Amino acid sequence: MASTTPLDIPPAPPVTRGRPKSTGRAGDKIFLGLSRGSGILLLVLMASIAVFLSYRAVIAISKDEGNFLTTFDWNPAGDPPVFGIAVLLFGTVVSSIIAMVIAVPIAVGIALFISHYAPRRLAAPIAYVIDLLAAVPSIVYGIWGALVLVPYLEGLNLWLDQFFGWTYLFEKTEVGVARSLFTVGVLLAIMILPIVTSVSREVFLQVPKMNEEAALALGATRWEVIRLSVLPFGRSGIISASMLGLGRALGETMAVATVLSPSFLISLHVLNPGGGTFAQNIAAKFGEADEFGRDALIASGLVLFVLTLLVNGAARLIIARRKEYSGANA
């Protein structure tokens, strides 16, 4: 019998990277065409929205007699017409930041409790209730906020003013009910809490068990396992979940319009009544606006559109830089 030497062994086929080639089957070709068409359709829709917003915004800005970025007024029907987005941009960003500061730590804590601390019989019902909260319509949150949250937050506002008024941010200088950017931020935090929690929980459940078992074998406590194995692995997922929540906070309309007392004033006293956001202003004034007024509202919508794209782009960059250190590639 002839012996086989290493030289007689055929070389292994080269490893190819990139997209798999089509096998020529009809099903594969149909699926490839549908998936490619869906991606192209999405790009076309986004481009058409951007073109429409830009076209109408240029018409409005060309007739605006004020500075679109810095004017603290909204009067497109005036003579001359004047409107600005400075107050709306400030209110949208501030209320969203407040919501993120409140919601993200709580959501991550709930996700960790469900995935690593709670017994299975308790974790499943809690997860179900949280997923159910994400399906509640925003108008329901708005009615609850106006009837329940606003009256009960007045006491919290007075407490913050008494003990933290020295920070200027929580100094209440005007008398009035709690229809402020802080109240909007609290309401938005409640609304985005289920989204951030659900996505973070699913990410934490994907952590390789070998990583956790190795840490336990080395004598790590449960918190050390979470700090050294779970959180590094799920960092990019937490960022993605936070950006999903931020996207809803930036574009929320009816809940904000129900709770907020709008005014075109910029103030760092977040407990004072007043403020405004892009979505709330569009919802409140679109019905009564004339043609030029609608163009002005569309121009403000374009700014919100660009702001959302910038936020999501920044999130993608952060995720891409963090992914290689998270252990998600292992």
N, C-alpha and C positions, 0 to 999 in steps of 0.2 A: 504494500500500500504506500502510495506516494505521500510523503509528509508535506504538510502545508507550512510554508515559511511565512514570516511576516511580510515578505515582499510580494507574496501571492495574494494577500488580502486586498480587495479593491478599496480604493480610498472612499471615505465618507462623502456624501454629496455636500456641496457648500451650503452653509446656512444663509438663507436669504432673509433680509429685513425689509420691512415696509408692508404695504398692503398686499394681501393674498390675491393671486391672479384668479380670474374667473375660470371655472372648470368647463364652461361651454354648455352647461345644462340650462334648460329653458327657465326653470324656477330661479336659478341663481341670477340669470340675466334680468328677469323681471324684478327681482328684489333689488338688484343693484340699480336699475333704472328708477324704481320708486324711491329708494333712499336718496339717490343723487338729485332727483327732481324735487323731493321735499326740502333738501338743503338749499337748492337754488331758489325755490319758491319763498322760503323764509328770508333769504337775502333780498329778493325782489320786494317783498312786503315791507321790510325795514327801510329799504331805499326809497320806496314810494312814499312812506310816511314822512321820512326826512325831507324829501323834495316838497311835499305838500306843505309841511310846517314852515319850511324855509321860504317858500314862495309867498305865503300869506304873511309871514313875519316881515319880510322885506317891504311889502306894501304898507304895513302899519308903521314900521320904524321910519320910513321915508316921509311920512306925514306927521310924525311926532315932533312937537316943538320943544320938548324937554329932553333930558338925558335919560335914555332908556335904562341905563344901569344904575343911576344914582338918584333919580327923582323920587321923592317921598310923596307921591300923589298918584291917583288913578281917576282920570277924568277924560276918557276918549271922546266924550260928547261935548266937551267944552270948546270955547273959542278963544285961544287956539287949543287944539287937542293935546293933552299931556297925559302920559302914563309912564310909570317906571316899575321895575321889578326888584328894587333893592329891598323893600320891606318884605316882599313875598319870598325872596331868596333867603333872607335872614330868618324868617319864621319857619320856613321849611327845614333848613339845616339845623336850627336850634332845637326844634321839637323832635326831629329825628335823632339827634345826638342824645337828648334826654332819654328817649325811648330805648336806644341801644345801651346806654349806661345802666339802665334799670333792668332791661330784659335779658341781656346776654349772660351775665353771671348767674342769674336765677335759672335760666334755661339750661345752662351747662350743668349746674348743680342737680337739677331735676333729672336730666339725662343720665348723669353718673349714678344717681340713686336708683333709677329704674334698671340700668344695665348691670350694676355691680354690687348694689347693696340690698335692694328690696327682694324679698322672697318671690318666687315665680308666681304664686297665687295672688300676690299683691301687685306685682309689677304689671301684669297683663291688664287688669282693670284701670290702673292709673294711665297706662299708655293709651288705652282706648278712649278715656275721657279727654286726654290732651289732644288726640287726633280729632275728636268730635268738636272741641273748641275751635279748631282751625276752620271748620265749616260754618260757623255762625256768621250770618250776614253782617256787614259793617254797620248798616242802619240800626240793627239791634244793639250793637255796642254803643252806637251814638245815643240812642234813647236811654239806655242804662247809664251812660256817662252823664247825660244832662239831668236825669232825675235822681240818681244815687251818688255818682262820683263827685259831681260839682259841690253839692251841699256838704258832703263829708270831708272833702279836702280843705274846706275853709279853716277847720281847726288845725290841720297839718300846716297850712300856710302861715297861720299865726305863730305856731310853734317854731317853724323855720325862721320866721322873721325875728322872733325873740332871741333865739340862740345862735343863729347863723346870719343874721342881718348884717353883721360886720363884714361879710364877704362881698357886699354890694350886689352879688348875684341874687341872693335870697332876701334882699331888703324890700319890703312891701311899702311902697310910698303912696299908693292910691287905694281908696276905699272902694270895695266892690266884691261881688261874688267871684269864686275861683274859676272864671272863664278865661284862663291865661294859657300861655305856651307851656307852662309846667304841667297844667292839667291835661293838655293835649298830649304831652310827652308820656304821662302816666297811662293815659288811655291807649296810646299807640303801643306802649310796652306790653300791656295786657293782650293786645291784638296780635302782636308778632311773637309772643311767648310760645304758643303751640308750634309755630313753624320752626323756630330755632331749636326747640326741644326735640321735635320729631326727627329732624335731620341729624342732629348731634347724637341722639340715641342710636340711630342706625349706624352711624360711623363708629361709635364706641363698641357696638356689638361685633364689628368686623376686625377688631384687634386680634392678631394671632394669639391663640391660647398658649403656644410655646413661650412667647415673650413673658406672659403673666406667670406661667408656671416656673420659668427660669428665675424670675425675680423672687417668687415665693420660696423657691429652693435655696436661694442665697440668704434667706432670713428677712426679707423685706416685709414690712407691714402692708396692710391693704392700701393705705394712703400712699405709701412709697411706690407700690405697684402702679397705682393710678398716675402718680406724678412722673414716674420714670418710664412707664410703658404705654399707658393709655393716652395721656394727653399729648405726648410727642407724636404718636401715630395719628391721632385725630385732629391735629392742629389745623391742617388744611381743610378738613371737613367742618370744623367750627367756623372758620373764616367763610366758607361757602354758605353755611347756614345763616350766619350773621348778615351776609350780603342779601340773601333772600328776604330776611326780615326787614333789612334797611330799604329794599326796593318797595315793599308794601308800605312802610312808614312814609317814604317820600311821596308816594302817589295816593295815599289814602284821602278820600273825599268826604263822604257823607258823615262819617263819625266826627271828623274834625269840624265840619260845618255845623253840626248839631251842638257841639260843646264850646267852640271858640267864640269870643266876642271880637269880631274883626275891627281893626283900626290900622291906618297907615302911619304908624309910628314905630321907630326902632328903639327899643329899650332893653338893656341888659338886666333889668329887674324882671326876671321871668315869672314872678308871682303877681305882677300887675295885670289887670284885665287888658286884653287887646292882643294884637298881632295879626298875622295872616300867613297863609301858605298858598302855593300855586294852585293845588287841586281845589282847595276851599274857595278861593277867589273865582276860579273858572265856574264852579258849580253854582255859586251865588249870583253871578252877574251875566251868565251866558244867555239866560232867557230874556232879559230886558235890554240886552245890548243891540245896537244897530250894526250895520255891516262893518263899519270901521271898528266899532267896539269888539266885535267878534274877531277881527283880525288882530287886535291888540291882545285879546285873550289867547289866541293861537300863538302869538309871539311869546307870551309867557310860558305856554305849553312847550314851545321849542326849547326854552332854557331848561325846563324840567327834564325834557327828553335828553338833552346833552348832559345834564348833571347825572342822570341815571347811567348813561353810557360811561361816563368818566369813573363813576364809583365802581361799576362792574369791571371795567378795564383794570383799575387799580387792584381790585380783589384778585383778578386772574394773575396779575404780575406777582402779587404776594404769595399766592398759592403755588405758582411755578417755582418761586425761589425757595419756598419752605418744604416742598414735596420731597426733595432729595434727602432732607434731614429728618423727615417724619417717620421713616421706616415703612412708608406705604408702598415702596417699590420692591421691598423684599419678597 
